[in-house]
């Protein structure tokens, strides 16, 4: 019977470990002791799993100790793969996880990577570390696989067992073993890619495709704004055609769509090719926060507001709705731009952790809304915001800007 170790217990690793834990003996490994302590008490601060769901995984235990994972024969690495301040891939978590596994790797073991990377990363960057620290030979003593994660944070419909899983292996035999392993917990099925590099590339283009499509509608919103046309009304009309793709304009953040395309472009540039379409889409999406802030400022001025010390409320700072994840949230771009105009910005988000937001962005969330504001921006469409009586927080000339077309058009002064 296989014994599985899942390295990294965030949005990706924890649901995977819990699902495997229903059928296999599983060790969940993470370097954060606080996270391990919470999980041992059946508490998941990412809110992906309930306490009941965690307790249902009876064969799952958690640790920070490398000695506890030595008995595993299948290692699945699900650590983050962010970008640095220069928008270059930061492989530090991935390489450190590889070092951890390399120290306990044995003959016959399989290491499966789920972290999003550029094509070739598993075998070019990670395998040499495994070989060096284990003194074992790749595809003779140990083997690898790649199965890109497809977790959608906050989505309770498209959960891990309901999404077809792409799988691959470093040899045909290992590929079939990896496929059988995932097929045993995923009723939605698997797709066996012909190689690890193909599987890596498939993940890279999934998010790049979505990024480009959102960039297209964001660019449309920039054009239609100059024409005085409501972009959402245009999209509703165009959406009556059966094959029109239903993308909406907005901020593109998070640890996937706003990050993964840079992994693909990094690899392309290392091979001497400069990607034009992908990077153009990234530029458009990265600049949307500044556009929104400046549009909002113009609306404020048109209503007679004096910007220095104007009181502005921003609703939402997580990167998407109904989810506590604040990584790479582009709402911060709006906040920073408004602060350049010397406005006084309050941020309210019942989903976000006050401590995490302060640590990441040096912003103190307000615990509740207690006053009226000169301007209000709906940045994230949390379902909880439907319960707000927005009129309570408006003055006679308050500007309300709706980034997500969340409220009725007649209730707002502008929307993206």
Helices and strands as residue ranges (DSSP letters): E 3-7, H 13-20, E 25-29, H 33-40, H 51-56, E 60-63, G 66-69, E 74-77, H 92-102, E 110-113, H 121-121, I 122-126, H 127-134, E 143-146, G 160-162, E 165-167, H 172-183, E 190-192, H 196-227, H 231-238, H 257-270, H 277-286, H 288-302, E 311-315, H 331-340, E 344-348, H 354-361, E 373-378, G 383-387, G 390-393, E 394-402, G 409-411, E 414-415
